[in-house]
Amino acid sequence: MYIVIIGSGRTGSKLAGVLSKEGHEVVVIDNNSQKFKKLSVEFSGFTIEGDALEHEILRKSKLDKADLAVVTTDNDKVNYMLAQMAKKIFNVEKILVRIIDPEREKMLSDVQRIETFSPISLLVDAFEKRIKKVEG
């Protein structure tokens, strides 16, 4: 698969390494080239430094050819805008978006082709499942 990851923080860089190691073609975009240092040695894809909100940067990543876009910046509003751009302008078939504030998950939760992940919600769900096992 051809995958574009926007955001090379801990989540994006870790995911890029895993996906690259599995044989996927991966492009990572970040506006801070220092974050590319977080990419693992397994990463064999490409990096693009620039603001992903600029159409030219997204064109350079060939987002219109991507099978999957993953948006993992540390700004929910930016993530929302990038997900909408990937869907409406670049017609990406599947988009995965990290949402930091679980209250904002509702913004994208019902939008076709966009799936949201809130680390806080996932953690709370995992704790809840473990607690139910303990209660047994």
Backbone as a ProteinNet text record, in pm:
[ID]
protein_1_A
[PRIMARY]
MYIVIIGSGRTGSKLAGVLSKEGHEVVVIDNNSQKFKKLSVEFSGFTIEGDALEHEILRKSKLDKADLAVVTTDNDKVNYMLAQMAKKIFNVEKILVRIIDPEREKMLSDVQRIETFSPISLLVDAFEKRIKKVEG
[TERTIARY]
83.6	0	87.5	34.6	100.9	33.7	112.1	58	128.8	50.7	105.9	71.4	175.3	158.5	192	99.1	121.6	142.4	263.5	303	405.3	524.6	632.5	673.3	574.7	602.6	618.3	592.6	609.1	517.1	391.8	295.9	327.3	337.2	361.4	492.2	598.8	728.5	732	671.5	666	585.4	470	385.5	457.2	526.7	599.6	703.2	773.6	872.6	809.6	701	631.1	578.9	512.5	454.2	561.1	669.3	779.9	843.3	861.2	920.2	830.7	699	603.9	600.2	674.9	684.5	597.6	531.6	449.3	535.3	487.7	553	499.4	588.8	545.8	614.6	534.4	585.1	541.1	634.7	604.9	624.1	523.6	528.9	533.9	622.6	624	685.4	641	695.8	824.5	868.1	991	1081.4	1186.9	1275.3	1343.3	1354.1	1415.1	1333.8	1204.7	1119.4	1147.6	1207	1239.7	1346.4	1417.9	1518.1	1453.5	1322.6	1250.7	1218.3	1232.6	1204	1303.7	1254.9	1340	1430.2	1528.4	1619.2	1545.1	1430.5	1351.1	1280.5	1268.9	1198.6	1278.9	1216	1284.1	1208.6	1115.1	1033.4	1096	1009.6	1053.2	997.9	1068.2	1022.3	1007.1	908.8	887.1	872.1	960.4	949.6	861.5	759.4	672.3	539.3	463.1	331.8	230.1	175.8	81.9	-47.9	-74.9	-194.2	-176.7	-54.9	-29	-49.5	-133.1	-166.5	-42.1	55.1	176.3	250.8	254	321	245	112.8	32.7	45.4	52.9	74.3	210	309.4	445.1	448.6	365.8	360.7	283.5	219.7	134.4	17.1	-40.9	-154.5	-269.9	-283	-391.1	-373	-254.5	-226.4	-231.5	-245.9	-238.5	-359.3	-330	-436.2	-488.6	-401.8	-433.5	-359.5	-429.4	-366.1	-384.1	-276.4	-280.6	-238.3	-325.7	-299.6	-275.3	-152.9	-115.2	-47.4	-85.1	-22.6	-74.4	-17.1	-58.3	-164.8	-237.2	-338.9	-468.1	-571.3	-696.7	-759.1	-755.2	-815	-740.5	-609.3	-528.3	-558.8	-567.5	-598.1	-733.3	-830.6	-963.4	-954.3	-885.3	-872.8	-798.9	-692	-614.7	-696.5	-775.5	-860.6	-962.2	-1020.6	-1118.2	-1051.2	-931	-858.1	-825.8	-779.2	-745.5	-867.6	-981.1	-1104.7	-1158.7	-1177.8	-1250.8	-1165.9	-1040.4	-955.8	-874.3	-818.6	-729.4	-796.6	-922.8	-1004.5	-938.1	-876.6	-814.5	-925.5	-912.4	-1017.6	-1034.4	-923.4	-930.2	-838.2	-891.4	-816.7	-829.5	-717.1	-713.6	-661.2	-729.7	-695.6	-686.1	-575.3	-563.7	-630.7	-717.3	-782.6	-740.3	-677.2	-624.1	-735.7	-824.3	-934	-1053.6	-1089.7	-1200.6	-1332	-1348.7	-1470.9	-1479.9	-1367.2	-1365.3	-1380.4	-1379.8	-1395	-1522.5	-1624	-1754.1	-1746.9	-1648	-1635.3	-1622.7	-1549.7	-1520.9	-1576.8	-1633.9	-1670.3	-1773.3	-1856.8	-1959.7	-1929.7	-1810.8	-1775.9	-1725.1	-1784.5	-1744.6	-1598.8	-1532.2	-1391.4	-1293.7	-1340.9	-1251.8	-1277.4	-1171	-1181.3	-1094.6	-1150.9	-1077.6	-1027.8	-916.8	-858.1	-820	-875.2	-839.1	-758.8	-630.3	-550	-615	-677.3	-741	-859.3	-942.6	-1057.3	-1012.1	-908.7	-857.6	-802.9	-732.2	-676.2	-786.5	-884.9	-997.2	-1070.1	-1092.1	-1158	-1076.4	-944.1	-857.4	-861.7	-855	-864.8	-998.5	-1106.1	-1238.7	-1247.9	-1194.1	-1196.2	-1116.9	-1000.9	-919.9	-990.4	-1054.6	-1126.1	-1240.2	-1309.6	-1419.7	-1367.5	-1246.7	-1185.8	-1154.8	-1103.3	-1069.7	-1196.1	-1302.5	-1429.1	-1485.4	-1454.7	-1486	-1612.5
-119.2	0	124.7	228.9	359.4	441.7	482.1	547.5	680	783.8	914.6	939.2	964.4	994.8	1141.5	1214.4	1357	1374	1410.1	1425.9	1319.4	1363.7	1270	1278.4	1291.4	1285.2	1139.5	1109.1	971.4	874.1	910.4	820.1	802.3	911.5	904.3	836.6	867.6	808.7	659.9	619.3	477	400.1	452.8	388.7	380.1	485.4	485.6	373.9	353.3	246	109	87.9	-41.4	-70.1	27.2	8.2	-10.5	64.5	52.6	-86	-133.3	-266.2	-375.2	-353.9	-450.2	-445.2	-351.8	-346.7	-242.9	-160	-54.9	61.6	132.3	255.8	366.9	434.4	533.1	666.4	771.8	908.9	977.1	1045.9	1117.1	1266.2	1343.4	1489.3	1549.7	1645.6	1722.8	1858.4	1960.3	2094.6	2117.5	2018.7	2029.3	1911.5	1936.7	1827.9	1756.2	1820.6	1755.3	1634	1636.3	1523.2	1397.6	1413	1295.8	1209.7	1267.5	1190.8	1080.4	1092.7	990.8	867.1	876.9	763.1	651	528.4	413.6	378.2	295	250.2	164.5	106.9	26.3	111.5	241	328.7	342.4	305.3	313.3	402.8	480.4	566.4	702.3	798.3	934	1031.1	1141.1	1247.1	1376.1	1454.2	1585.2	1685.8	1785.8	1892.7	2002.3	2039.8	2148.4	2143.7	2249.1	2262	2184.4	2077.9	1992.3	2063.3	2177.2	2253.6	2323.9	2323.8	2382.5	2275	2304.7	2207.3	2154.9	2240.7	2199.1	2088.3	2096.8	1992.8	1861	1866.4	1744.7	1687.8	1773.7	1727.1	1659.3	1718.9	1663.6	1522.9	1499.7	1368	1265.9	1313.6	1231.2	1174	1259.4	1219	1167.2	1221.3	1176.2	1031	974.8	835.4	743.3	800.9	722.2	630.2	509.6	416.4	451.9	516.4	549.1	675.5	763.1	879.7	864.8	891.4	886.7	1023.9	1087.1	1223.3	1217.2	1254.6	1240.2	1365.2	1483.4	1602.8	1621.4	1715.1	1737.9	1846.3	1872.1	1976.3	1920.8	1904.5	1846.8	1924.4	2056.7	2137.9	2118.2	2112.4	2087.4	1947.3	1849.2	1712.7	1705.3	1776.9	1781.9	1839.4	1951.4	2015.8	1925.8	1861.7	1774.2	1652.9	1598.2	1484.3	1524.9	1642	1690.9	1716.6	1771.8	1796	1663.5	1566.6	1435.9	1373.1	1388.5	1328.3	1404.6	1535.4	1613.9	1661.6	1696	1748.9	1639.1	1547	1444.7	1308.1	1299	1179.1	1051.3	1061	944.1	852.5	724.6	627.1	603.3	597.7	568.3	664.9	725.1	824	789.8	781.2	756.5	882.1	925.4	1052.6	1036.7	1085.4	1089.8	1217.8	1201	1315.1	1312.9	1417.7	1421.5	1440.2	1534.6	1563.1	1476.1	1380.8	1290.9	1363.4	1483.5	1560.7	1601.9	1607.2	1648.2	1530.5	1409.8	1291.8	1297.7	1358.8	1366.9	1444.3	1534.1	1614.1	1525.4	1415.1	1331.2	1190.3	1156.1	1016.3	960.9	1044	996.4	1028	1074.5	1110.9	986.4	958.1	841.2	848	734.4	715.9	770.9	830.7	884.5	811.6	757	686.4	759.5	783.9	859.2	766.6	809.4	739.6	843.2	829.4	916.2	832.6	864.2	787.2	780.2	887.4	888.5	792.6	796.9	705.6	560.7	533.8	396.7	346.8	434.2	396.5	371.4	458.4	440.6	309.5	280.7	154.8	34.2	41.2	-69.6	-88.2	21.9	13.1	-47.6	-1.7	-51	-202.3	-251	-395	-472.8	-419.9	-487.1	-488.4	-378.4	-370.4	-471.3	-486	-582.8	-725.9	-753.9	-886.3	-912.3	-808.7	-819.8	-844.5	-772.4	-788.9	-929.1	-984.5	-1118	-1175.7
0	0	0	-58.4	-55.3	53.8	155.2	273.8	297.7	322.2	358.9	505.1	584.8	727.3	747.5	806.6	832.2	981.4	1018.1	1157.3	1193.2	1229.1	1260.7	1406.7	1493.4	1636.8	1677	1802.5	1850.2	1776.9	1759.9	1695.7	1547.2	1475.9	1331.9	1296.3	1368.8	1336.2	1368.6	1479.1	1514.9	1410.3	1374.7	1274.1	1139.1	1101.1	974.4	970.7	1080.5	1086.4	1073.9	1144.6	1141.5	1000.7	940.8	808.3	700.8	713.3	619.1	629	750.8	774.1	714.1	714.1	657.2	504.9	446.2	300.7	232.3	308.9	249.2	202.4	102.6	59.4	147.8	221.1	319.9	295.3	298.8	293.5	422.3	486.9	611.2	587.7	628.6	616.6	756.3	777	900.9	871.1	943.9	921.2	998.2	1076.4	1154.8	1120.7	1044.6	999.9	1115.9	1231.9	1347.9	1392.7	1367.7	1407.3	1325.1	1207.9	1127	1194.9	1290.5	1365.6	1448.7	1473.1	1550.3	1466.2	1336.4	1249.9	1276.6	1280.6	1311.8	1194.2	1220.6	1114.3	1012.1	1051	958.9	853	878.4	785.2	656.6	545.3	415.6	317.6	371.1	286.3	263.5	235.5	205.9	309.1	326.1	416	336.4	376.7	315.4	427.5	428	527	470	547.5	503.6	575.9	557.4	619.1	535.7	593.6	520.5	486.4	545.8	508.7	374.2	320.6	189.3	82.8	-13.2	-118.3	-187.8	-208.8	-280.1	-205.4	-73.9	6.6	-8.1	-3	-18.2	-159.6	-258.8	-396.8	-409	-346.9	-350.9	-289.4	-189.8	-125.5	-209.2	-316.6	-402.4	-323	-240.6	-159	-244.6	-364	-453	-497.6	-481.3	-516.7	-394.7	-276.1	-152.4	-135.5	-87.4	-48.4	89.6	167.3	305.6	346.9	419.5	481.3	631.8	706.1	851.6	902.5	982	1029.2	1179.6	1221.3	1362.5	1419.2	1372.1	1429.9	1573.1	1643.7	1783	1796.3	1686.1	1686.3	1624.9	1706.3	1659.4	1544.8	1551.1	1444.4	1312.3	1319.1	1199.5	1146.2	1237	1195.3	1124.4	1177.4	1115.7	974.4	961.1	830	731.2	777.3	688.7	645.4	735.8	701	594.8	610.8	512.9	377.3	378.7	254.2	184.4	262.4	205.1	139.8	204	152.6	32.1	48.3	-52	-169.5	-143.5	-250.8	-317.8	-235.5	-289	-303.7	-261.5	-279.5	-226.5	-110.1	-47.4	2.7	-25.2	6.1	155.5	230.4	374.7	448.3	556	633	781.1	848.6	992.3	1060.6	1166.1	1229.1	1380.4	1436.8	1582.7	1631.3	1730.6	1795.3	1941.6	1986.1	2122.2	2225	2199.8	2292.2	2256.9	2344	2312.1	2283.1	2336.5	2310.3	2163	2096.2	1955.1	1859.4	1912.8	1827.8	1745.4	1800.7	1734.1	1602.6	1590.3	1468	1344.6	1357.7	1242.1	1252.3	1364.8	1388.7	1290.5	1234.6	1142.5	996.6	968.1	831.2	758.4	643.4	565.5	526	528.8	489.7	591.2	701.2	803.5	934.3	990.5	1119	1220.8	1338.7	1441.3	1552	1612.4	1725.8	1830.2	1948.4	2059.7	2158.7	2178.7	2274.3	2412.7	2454.5	2587.1	2588.9	2486.7	2480.6	2473	2393.3	2382.3	2515.6	2586.9	2716.6	2819	2822.9	2916	2885.5	2756.7	2719.4	2765	2746.3	2787.8	2939.8	3014.2	3160.5	3202	3138.3	3172.4	3150.8	3039.2	3011.7	3116.7	3155.3	3258.1	3392.6	3426.4	3554.3	3555.9	3445.1	3437.9	3454.7	3403.8	3420.9	3567.9	3635.8	3778.4	3860.5	3824.4	3896.1	3875.5	3755.9	3714.2	3744
[MASK]
++++++++++++++++++++++++++++++++++++++++++++++++++++++++++++++++++++++++++++++++++++++++++++++++++++++++++++++++++++++++++++++++++++++++

